[in-house]
Amino acid sequence: MSLLLVSFLLILLLGIVLLCVIFRWLVRFFQTALNAELKIKSVGLFSVQGVSIQFHPQHTLEIDRIWISSKLLNQDLPRYLALCVGETRIRFDLQAPLGPLVKKSEGKKHGKITVSPTTLRFLSQLLSFHVSSINVMVLNIALSESLWHMTIAGITLLLDHQSKRLAWDFSVGQLSSKVLKSSQLDICLAEVALSLLLSGDVSLPEMKPGCLSLSVRTLIAELHEGLFLSQLLLPPSPKKSVQDASECEITEFIQTETVERFHQLIPHKVNVEFDNTNVTLSMHSQKRHLNWTLKSLKVAYGRDDEQLPLKSFTPELNFPQSSLELLLEDGLLLSQSRQRILCVNTLKTTLQVTSIDIAGSFTVNTCIIHYRHQEFSHWLNLFPWEQLIHRKAAHRKRRLPHLDAPVMITSSVSNINVSVQLGDTTPFALGFLSASAELQHLLDIKDDIESPESQNVHQRASLSLDNFWWRVGQGSHIQQAPHPPGKHVWGEALILDSLSLQGSFNRPHTEPSSQSPSLSVESSLKGLQVELSETCALCLSRLLSLICVPPRDTGPQLSDVASVSPPSDERHPTHPFLTATPAV
């Protein structure tokens, strides 16, 4: 009993000391560093109530309560003490002028706020941070007369200081967010709800990121029609000048310094995982929607700066050894009538960069596509393709240096079925049971190094295709088992049991050279069937006419498909969210 009492008194004393230190630092920070007004309604023994921070009449931060809890009172706490924050409300109006957050004082220079390693280790072992909820409302974000509302609940932050590294674990129980816009078409532009876990570490005192892990679970998002019509997704227009026009004529390559600055912002190891994702695109003007569900999406990235980088570039460029892997499982895209548009069982791609070569692979298992232009054309017309292409072309492009290292790319695709119906064109479908391809770009260095023709380039490619078919007519999208060899079914325009194709191209690395390039091709074909019918000829001619359309022709390409463009947003003279806050 006495030991429990002593422990309680020690925790009580530590809580009081910690509370005093925190509030002393807060008061000094707001008085000397930030141009803000701090108000506290009441201060208790282990709690503070009514905290208000005002940067501007339209920029406020309010906290109902801040208190310190102990593991003696709550056994679920991960540390001995916990700094708890109650409901937090943040209000900002970006249309109002935002003054400088840091006060300017003549003759004084504010240094960086540093924390000693001993204090940091003590706090990480003793204290955990918890926030019950955060409510954020921002007016005029990116667009006038818009409102961004976000609610976060169940926030937990744990720190772990070891030697010269600081690790953290950050979790959010539930996050929901909406973007609203005053419009006659669509008041809600986008909304999302999810829960996430974020962990990582940084090196001290440089604060360089070491590793990062992000896990997003149960992501539910809905993107409305007004989001694509609000110009919010368009990149900013580049500023043109005479200097930029002269520089565009000069070819600019990516430099090593640019690559190093980019990698300094990225941790050495990154793992991102999305589980149970559901994204819906809504078009209320046409009463249509698309629904995309995904069971799992994993992205893994790793980099080793201690190993020798890849230097086989002209001009010279150093690229660190790194690897990238992407895995997608069970993706399904449905229309408003629950018709399947896209179905992917497994998609995996990897990229490996070493000091001597680059290797990549691409694998797809079971991909089924049903494209109906009459249903899908409305979504294609919704995106501002011309503005995106124009602004992308206006930006100055940097070229990658020429790569002089071996490159090996392999791919394996199985169970592919693609059915297409383009307006008045006869529906058709094509697919194959399995296909594999390999591409190699190799360099051969001979013994005579002094000769300028000592290095040759070898490019090799191979393709293997099994059970390829092209069907034309109604019902062609229905999957069928392969027919016995030699048997033909009406409507199968092209059948190919197997195809093997190999080729190589050898040329000297330097040009001109006395050596002439050489090309060799080997092929093997088995079980070829071709149907000559009026249906197949009409389908093929219609496809060729669509492919050969001039690029500047932006009108509707199909006779029975009308290009429907929803009306644009109309701006109101007054901001509806300034007078009354809607319930979100």
C-alpha positions in Angstrom: 0.0 0.0 0.0 2.8 2.4 0.9 4.6 1.6 -2.4 1.5 2.4 -4.4 1.1 5.7 -2.5 4.7 6.6 -3.1 4.3 5.8 -6.8 1.2 7.9 -7.0 2.9 10.8 -5.4 5.9 10.6 -7.7 3.7 10.5 -10.8 1.7 13.4 -9.4 4.9 15.4 -8.8 6.2 14.5 -12.3 2.8 15.6 -13.8 2.9 18.9 -12.1 6.5 19.6 -13.1 5.8 18.5 -16.7 2.7 20.7 -16.8 4.6 23.7 -15.6 7.4 23.2 -18.1 4.9 22.8 -21.0 2.9 26.0 -20.2 6.0 28.0 -19.5 7.3 27.1 -22.9 4.0 27.7 -24.6 3.5 31.2 -23.1 7.1 32.2 -24.0 6.7 30.7 -27.5 3.5 32.7 -28.3 4.8 35.9 -26.8 8.2 35.9 -28.4 7.9 33.8 -31.6 4.4 34.0 -32.9 2.3 37.0 -33.7 -0.7 35.5 -32.0 -2.9 36.0 -28.9 -3.1 33.2 -26.4 -6.1 33.0 -24.0 -6.7 30.4 -21.3 -10.1 30.2 -19.5 -9.1 28.2 -16.4 -6.2 26.2 -15.1 -6.6 23.2 -12.8 -4.2 20.8 -11.1 -3.7 18.6 -14.1 -5.9 20.2 -16.7 -6.4 23.4 -18.7 -9.7 24.5 -20.1 -10.8 27.0 -22.7 -7.5 27.5 -24.7 -7.9 30.0 -27.5 -5.2 31.1 -30.0 -6.1 33.9 -32.4 -3.8 34.8 -35.3 -6.4 37.0 -37.0 -10.1 37.6 -36.5 -10.7 35.0 -39.2 -7.9 32.6 -38.1 -8.5 30.9 -34.8 -7.6 27.8 -32.9 -9.7 26.6 -30.0 -9.1 23.7 -27.6 -11.7 22.7 -25.1 -9.5 20.9 -22.6 -5.9 19.8 -22.1 -5.0 17.4 -19.3 -2.5 14.8 -18.1 -3.5 11.3 -17.4 -1.6 8.4 -15.8 -1.4 4.7 -16.4 -2.6 4.1 -12.9 -5.9 5.6 -13.9 -6.1 4.1 -17.4 -4.3 0.8 -18.0 -4.7 1.2 -21.8 -2.2 4.0 -22.0 1.1 2.9 -23.7 3.3 5.1 -21.4 3.3 6.1 -17.7 1.9 9.5 -18.5 -0.3 10.8 -21.3 -0.8 14.4 -22.6 -4.4 14.4 -23.7 -6.1 17.1 -25.8 -9.9 17.3 -26.1 -11.9 18.6 -29.0 -9.9 21.0 -31.1 -11.5 23.5 -33.6 -9.5 25.2 -36.3 -11.1 28.0 -38.4 -9.3 29.8 -41.3 -10.4 32.1 -44.1 -7.8 32.2 -46.8 -9.4 35.2 -48.4 -8.5 37.3 -45.3 -4.9 38.5 -45.3 -2.7 36.3 -43.2 0.0 38.3 -41.3 3.5 37.0 -40.6 3.5 34.2 -38.0 6.9 35.2 -36.8 7.5 38.6 -35.2 10.2 40.7 -36.7 12.5 42.3 -34.2 15.4 44.6 -35.1 18.8 43.5 -34.0 17.6 40.0 -32.9 17.8 36.8 -34.7 15.6 33.9 -33.7 17.4 30.6 -33.7 15.9 27.2 -34.2 14.2 25.6 -31.2 16.4 22.7 -30.1 15.7 20.0 -27.6 18.5 18.2 -25.8 18.8 14.4 -26.4 18.4 13.7 -22.7 15.1 15.6 -22.5 13.9 14.0 -25.7 14.7 10.5 -24.5 13.0 11.2 -21.2 9.9 12.5 -22.8 9.7 9.6 -25.3 9.9 7.0 -22.6 7.6 8.7 -20.2 4.9 10.5 -22.3 2.4 9.7 -25.0 0.2 12.2 -26.9 -3.5 11.8 -27.5 -6.1 14.0 -29.3 -9.7 13.1 -29.0 -10.9 15.0 -32.1 -9.9 17.8 -34.5 -12.4 19.8 -36.5 -10.9 21.9 -39.3 -12.9 24.4 -41.5 -11.1 26.4 -44.1 -12.9 28.9 -46.3 -11.9 29.8 -49.9 -9.3 27.1 -50.2 -7.9 27.0 -53.8 -11.3 28.2 -55.0 -13.4 31.2 -54.1 -16.7 30.5 -52.3 -15.4 27.1 -51.2 -15.2 25.3 -47.9 -13.0 22.5 -46.8 -14.2 20.6 -43.7 -12.2 17.8 -42.0 -12.8 15.9 -38.9 -10.2 13.6 -37.3 -10.9 11.4 -34.3 -8.7 9.1 -32.2 -5.2 10.5 -32.7 -2.3 8.9 -30.9 1.4 9.8 -31.2 4.2 7.8 -29.6 7.9 8.8 -29.8 11.0 6.6 -29.3 14.4 8.1 -29.1 17.4 5.8 -29.6 20.9 7.0 -30.0 20.8 9.5 -32.9 17.4 8.5 -34.3 13.9 9.5 -33.4 11.1 7.1 -34.3 7.4 7.8 -34.1 4.1 5.9 -34.4 1.1 8.0 -35.5 -2.4 6.6 -35.8 -5.8 8.1 -36.7 -8.9 6.2 -35.8 -11.2 8.0 -38.3 -10.6 10.8 -40.8 -13.4 12.3 -42.8 -13.1 15.3 -45.1 -15.3 17.2 -47.6 -14.7 20.0 -50.1 -17.8 22.1 -50.7 -18.4 24.7 -53.4 -21.3 27.2 -53.9 -22.7 26.1 -57.2 -26.1 25.3 -58.8 -24.6 22.0 -60.2 -22.9 20.3 -57.3 -22.4 21.7 -53.8 -20.1 18.8 -52.8 -16.9 18.4 -54.9 -15.2 15.5 -53.1 -15.5 13.6 -49.8 -13.2 10.9 -48.3 -13.2 8.8 -45.1 -10.3 6.6 -43.9 -8.2 5.4 -41.0 -4.5 5.2 -41.1 -1.3 4.2 -39.3 2.0 6.1 -40.0 5.4 5.2 -38.6 8.9 6.2 -39.4 12.1 7.7 -38.1 14.5 10.5 -38.7 18.2 11.1 -37.9 19.2 13.7 -35.3 20.1 16.5 -35.5 20.0 16.6 -39.3 16.3 15.5 -39.4 17.0 13.4 -42.5 14.2 10.8 -43.1 15.2 7.2 -42.6 12.2 5.0 -43.1 8.5 5.6 -43.6 5.5 3.2 -43.4 1.9 4.2 -44.2 -1.1 1.9 -43.9 -4.5 3.2 -45.0 -7.4 1.0 -44.2 -11.0 1.3 -45.4 -10.6 4.2 -47.7 -14.0 5.4 -49.0 -13.9 8.3 -51.4 -16.5 10.0 -53.7 -15.5 12.4 -56.4 -18.3 14.5 -57.8 -18.8 16.1 -61.2 -18.2 19.6 -59.9 -14.6 18.7 -58.9 -13.6 18.2 -62.6 -15.5 21.3 -63.7 -14.0 23.6 -61.0 -10.5 23.8 -62.6 -9.2 22.6 -59.2 -7.3 19.6 -60.7 -5.5 21.7 -63.4 -1.9 22.5 -62.7 -1.0 26.3 -62.4 -0.3 28.1 -65.6 3.4 28.6 -66.2 4.6 32.2 -66.3 6.1 33.0 -69.6 9.0 35.4 -70.0 11.6 36.2 -72.6 14.3 34.4 -70.7 12.2 31.2 -70.5 11.6 31.4 -74.2 15.3 31.5 -74.9 16.1 28.7 -72.5 13.5 26.4 -74.0 15.5 26.3 -77.2 18.5 24.9 -75.2 18.4 21.2 -74.3 18.7 20.8 -70.6 19.5 17.5 -68.9 18.8 16.4 -65.4 21.9 17.0 -63.2 23.2 14.9 -60.3 22.5 17.7 -57.9 18.8 17.6 -58.8 18.7 13.9 -58.2 20.4 14.2 -54.8 18.1 17.0 -53.6 15.1 14.8 -54.6 16.4 11.8 -52.8 17.1 13.8 -49.6 13.4 14.4 -49.3 12.5 10.7 -49.7 13.3 8.2 -46.9 15.6 5.3 -47.6 12.8 2.8 -47.1 9.1 3.5 -47.9 6.2 1.1 -47.5 2.7 2.2 -48.5 -0.3 -0.1 -48.2 -4.0 0.5 -49.0 -6.6 -2.1 -47.8 -10.2 -2.2 -48.9 -10.4 0.9 -51.1 -13.7 2.1 -52.5 -13.7 5.1 -54.9 -16.9 6.4 -56.6 -17.1 9.0 -59.4 -20.5 10.6 -59.6 -22.1 12.6 -62.5 -25.4 13.9 -61.2 -26.3 15.7 -64.5 -26.4 12.4 -66.3 -27.4 10.3 -63.3 -24.3 8.1 -63.8 -21.6 6.9 -61.5 -18.5 4.6 -61.6 -17.4 2.5 -58.7 -13.8 1.3 -58.2 -13.1 -1.3 -55.4 -9.6 -2.5 -54.6 -8.7 -5.2 -52.1 -5.0 -4.3 -51.7 -2.4 -1.9 -53.1 1.2 -2.1 -51.9 4.1 0.1 -52.9 7.6 -0.6 -51.6 10.7 1.5 -52.2 14.2 1.1 -51.0 17.5 3.0 -51.6 21.1 2.2 -50.5 23.3 5.3 -50.6 26.3 3.5 -49.2 26.7 1.3 -52.3 28.2 2.6 -55.5 25.6 4.5 -57.7 24.9 3.9 -61.3 27.1 6.2 -63.4 26.5 4.9 -66.9 24.9 8.1 -68.2 25.9 10.7 -70.8 26.2 13.5 -69.7 27.4 12.2 -66.3 24.7 11.5 -63.7 24.9 9.5 -60.5 21.8 7.5 -59.6 21.8 5.6 -56.3 21.0 1.9 -56.1 17.3 1.6 -55.5 14.3 -0.7 -56.0 10.6 -0.1 -56.5 7.8 -2.6 -56.3 4.0 -2.2 -56.8 1.4 -4.9 -56.1 -2.3 -4.6 -56.9 -4.8 -7.2 -56.0 -8.5 -7.7 -56.8 -9.5 -4.4 -58.6 -13.0 -4.1 -60.0 -14.6 -1.2 -61.9 -18.4 -1.2 -62.2 -20.9 1.1 -64.0 -24.1 2.5 -62.5 -25.9 -0.6 -63.8 -23.4 -2.8 -62.0 -21.9 -3.9 -65.3 -18.3 -4.9 -65.1 -15.9 -2.5 -67.0 -12.5 -3.6 -65.6 -11.5 -6.5 -63.5 -7.9 -7.2 -62.5 -6.9 -10.1 -60.3 -3.2 -9.4 -59.8 -0.8 -6.8 -61.2 2.8 -6.7 -60.1 5.7 -4.6 -61.3 9.2 -4.3 -60.1 12.2 -2.1 -60.9 15.8 -2.7 -59.7 18.6 -0.2 -60.3 22.2 -1.4 -59.4 25.6 0.0 -60.1 25.9 -1.9 -63.4 22.4 -2.5 -64.8 18.7 -1.9 -64.7 16.2 -4.7 -64.4 12.4 -4.6 -64.5 9.5 -7.0 -64.6 5.7 -6.7 -65.2 3.2 -9.4 -64.4 -0.6 -9.4 -64.9 -2.9 -12.3 -64.0 -6.5 -12.2 -65.2 -7.4 -8.8 -66.7 -11.0 -8.4 -68.2 -12.1 -5.2 -69.9 -15.6 -4.5 -71.2 -15.6 -1.1 -72.9 -18.9 0.4 -74.1 -18.3 3.8 -75.6 -21.9 4.8 -75.4 -21.7 4.5 -71.6 -18.1 5.6 -71.1 -17.9 8.6 -73.4 -19.5 10.9 -70.8 -16.6 10.3 -68.5 -14.0 11.0 -71.2 -15.7 14.3 -72.0 -15.7 15.2 -68.3 -11.9 15.6 -68.1 -10.3 18.7 -69.5 -7.8 16.8 -71.7 -6.9 19.8 -74.0 -6.1 22.1 -71.1 -4.0 19.4 -69.3 -2.0 18.7 -72.5 -1.5 22.4 -73.3 -0.2 23.3 -69.8 2.0 20.2 -69.7 3.5 21.2 -73.0 4.1 24.7 -71.9 6.3 23.6 -69.0 10.0 23.4 -69.8 11.0 19.8 -70.1 14.3 18.3 -68.8 15.7 15.4 -70.7 17.1 12.3 -69.1 20.8 11.6 -70.0 21.6 8.8 -72.4 21.9 5.5 -70.6 24.9 3.3 -71.4 24.1 0.4 -69.0 22.5 -2.9 -69.6 18.7 -2.9 -69.4 16.6 -6.1 -69.0 12.8 -6.0 -68.9 10.6 -9.1 -68.7 6.8 -9.3 -68.7 4.3 -12.1 -68.2 0.6 -11.7 -68.9 -2.1 -14.4 -68.6 -5.9 -14.7 -69.1 -6.6 -11.4 -70.9 -10.1 -10.6 -72.3 -10.9 -7.2 -73.9 -14.3 -6.6 -75.5 -15.1 -3.3 -77.2 -18.3 -1.7 -78.6 -17.9 1.7 -80.4 -21.2 3.1 -81.2 -22.5 1.7 -84.5 -19.5 -0.6 -84.9 -20.0 -4.3 -84.5 -18.9 -5.4 -81.1 -15.7 -7.4 -81.0 -13.4 -9.0 -78.4 -9.9 -10.1 -78.3 -7.7 -11.9 -75.8 -5.2 -14.6 -75.2 -4.5 -17.2 -72.6 -0.9 -16.3 -71.8 1.9 -14.2 -73.2 5.5 -13.5 -72.2 8.0 -11.0 -73.5 11.6 -10.1 -72.8 13.7 -7.1 -73.9 17.4 -6.8 -73.4 19.8 -3.9 -74.1 23.3 -5.2 -73.6 26.8 -3.8 -74.1 29.6 -6.0 -75.3 33.1 -4.8 -74.6 35.9 -6.4 -76.5 39.5 -6.9 -75.5 40.9 -4.1 -77.7 39.9 -1.2 -75.4 42.0 1.4 -77.4 39.9 0.9 -80.5 36.9 3.3 -80.8 34.9 0.4 -82.2 35.5 -2.0 -79.3 32.1 -1.6 -77.8 28.9 -3.0 -79.5 25.3 -2.7 -78.6 23.1 -5.8 -78.6 19.3 -5.4 -78.5 17.3 -8.6 -78.1 13.6 -9.2 -77.9 11.4 -12.3 -77.6 7.7 -12.8 -77.6 5.7 -16.0 -76.8 1.9 -16.0 -77.3 -0.5 -18.9 -76.6 -4.2 -19.1 -77.7 -4.8 -15.7 -79.2 -8.3 -15.0 -80.5 -10.3 -12.2 -82.1 -14.1 -12.6 -82.2 -16.6 -10.4 -83.9 -20.4 -10.1 -83.4 -22.9 -10.3 -80.6 -21.9 -12.4 -77.6 -18.2 -12.1 -78.5 -17.3 -10.8 -75.0 -18.3 -14.1 -73.4 -15.3 -16.1 -72.5 -15.1 -19.5 -74.2 -12.8 -22.5 -73.8 -10.3 -23.1 -76.5 -11.7 -25.2 -79.4 -10.0 -28.3 -80.6 -7.3 -27.9 -83.2 -8.7 -27.6 -86.7 -12.2 -26.7 -85.7 -13.6 -23.3 -86.7 -16.5 -21.4 -85.1 -18.3 -18.7 -87.1 -17.5 -15.3 -85.8 -13.9 -16.0 -84.8 -12.0 -13.6 -87.1 -8.6 -14.7 -86.1 -7.4 -17.7 -84.1 -3.7 -18.4 -83.2 -2.7 -21.4 -81.2 0.8 -20.3 -80.5 3.3 -17.7 -81.7 7.0 -17.5 -80.9 9.1 -14.6 -82.1 12.7 -13.8 -81.4 14.9 -11.0 -82.8 18.2 -9.4 -82.2 19.8 -6.2 -83.5 23.6 -5.6 -83.2 25.2 -2.3 -83.9 28.4 -0.5 -83.0 28.2 1.9 -80.1 29.9 4.7 -81.9 28.7 6.1 -85.2 29.9 6.3 -87.9 31.7 2.9 -87.9 33.2 0.5 -90.4 31.0 -2.2 -89.0 27.5 -2.5 -90.3 24.6 -3.3 -88.1 23.1 -6.8 -88.2 19.5 -7.9 -87.7 18.2 -11.4 -87.2 14.6 -12.6 -86.7 13.2 -16.1 -86.0 9.5 -16.9 -85.8 7.3 -19.9 -85.2 3.6 -20.0 -85.9 1.1 -22.8 -85.2 -2.7 -23.1 -85.6 -3.6 -20.0 -87.6 -7.2 -19.5 -88.6 -8.5 -16.4 -90.5 -12.1 -15.8 -91.3 -13.1 -13.7 -94.4 -16.6 -12.4 -93.9 -18.6 -9.2 -94.3 -18.9 -8.7 -90.6 -15.2 -8.9 -90.0 -14.4 -6.6 -92.9 -16.9 -4.0 -91.7 -15.6 -4.1 -88.2 -12.0 -3.8 -89.3 -12.8 -0.9 -91.7 -14.7 0.9 -88.9 -11.8 0.5 -86.5 -9.3 1.8 -89.1 -11.5 4.8 -89.8 -11.6 5.7 -86.1 -7.8 5.3 -85.7 -7.0 7.5 -88.7 -9.1 10.5 -87.4 -7.0 13.7 -87.7 -5.7 14.7 -84.2 -7.3 18.2 -84.3 -10.8 16.8 -84.7 -12.2 17.0 -81.2 -15.9 16.5 -82.2 -17.8 13.3 -81.5 -16.4 10.4 -83.5 -19.4 8.1 -83.3 -22.8 8.8 -84.9 -25.0 7.5 -82.1 -23.0 9.0 -79.2 -23.8 12.6 -78.2 -21.1 14.5 -76.4 -22.7 15.8 -73.3 -20.9 18.5 -71.4 -22.5 19.6 -68.1 -23.0 23.3 -67.5 -20.2 25.2 -65.9 -20.2 26.6 -62.4 -21.8 30.0 -61.8 -20.2 32.1 -59.2 -22.4 33.8 -56.6 -21.7 37.4 -55.5 -21.7 36.4 -51.8 -20.1 33.6 -50.0 -22.8 31.3 -48.6 -20.5 29.8 -45.9 -19.7 33.2 -44.4 -23.2 33.8 -43.3 -24.2 30.3 -42.2 -22.1 27.3 -41.5 -23.7 24.1 -43.0 -24.0 20.9 -41.1 -21.3 18.5 -42.4 
